[in-house]
Amino acid sequence: MDNHQPATKADLDALKGEILGAMRAILHETETKLLRAFFQYQEHAEIKFRKLTADVSNVNAAADLRINNLEQRVVDIEKRLLMGGDPQ
């Protein structure tokens, strides 16, 4: 296109095509970056969730052991009381 001539419809259509092509490329690049960022976030979140699950599991196991120990002690005390044994 000569700068001294008015733009034709074909010139405007060509420019429109170039602009749309550039916008599509930018949009595609942006979408790719966003998907990568979300994927990385998801990976980190999954690792944190697994750690949290393991921590809760350990707390539950420890609590179960303590409760079982207490239950056994109560049973032993009840046996002594019912059997008339001395309360040592």
N, C-alpha and C positions, 0 to 999 in steps of 0.2 A: 504494500500500500504506500502510495506516494503521499507525503505530508501536505502537499498542495491540492490534493484531490479529496472530495468528500468520501466518507466511508460508504461502501455499498452494503447491501444486505448480506452478500456472500462474505464480505470482510467481517461484519458483525457476527455472523454465524460461526466463522472460523475462530474468532476471538472467544465467543461463547464456549465453543468446544474445548479450546485450550484452558480456559478458566475452570470449566467443569472437570476436565481431566486432572488439573492440578489440585482441585478441591477433593476429588475422589482419592488421589494419592495421599494427600494430607490426612484425610479421614481414615483411610486404611491404616496408615502408620500410627495414628492416634489410637485406633481400636486395638491394634496389635500391642502397643505399649500398655494400654489398660488391662488387656487380658493377661499379659505377663505379670503385671503388678498384682492382679487379683489371684493369680495362680501362686505367686510367691507368698502372698498373705495367707492363702488357704493352707499351704504347706506349713508355715509357721504356726498357724492356729491349730492344725492337727497335732503338731509336736507338743504344744502346750496342753492340749486336751488329753493326750496320752499320758503326760506327766501328771496332770491333775487326777486322772483316773487311777494311776498307780498310787499316788499319794492317798487318795480316798480308800483304795483297797487296803493299803498298809494300815491306815487308821482303823478301818473296820476289823482287820485281822487282830490288831492289838486289843481293841475293845472286846472282841469276842473272847480272846484268851483271858482277859481280866474278868469278864463276866463269868466265864466257865470256872475260873479259879474261885471266885466269890460263891458261886452256886455250890461248888464242892465243899467249901468251908461251912456253908449253912447246913448242908446235908450232914456233914460230920458232927456239927453241934447238935442238930436235931436227933441224930442217932444216940449220942451220949445222953441227951436229956431223956429220951424215951427208954433207953436201956438202963437208966439209973446209974450210969457210970460217973466217976468223979469229974468235976468240971475243971480240968487242968488248963 
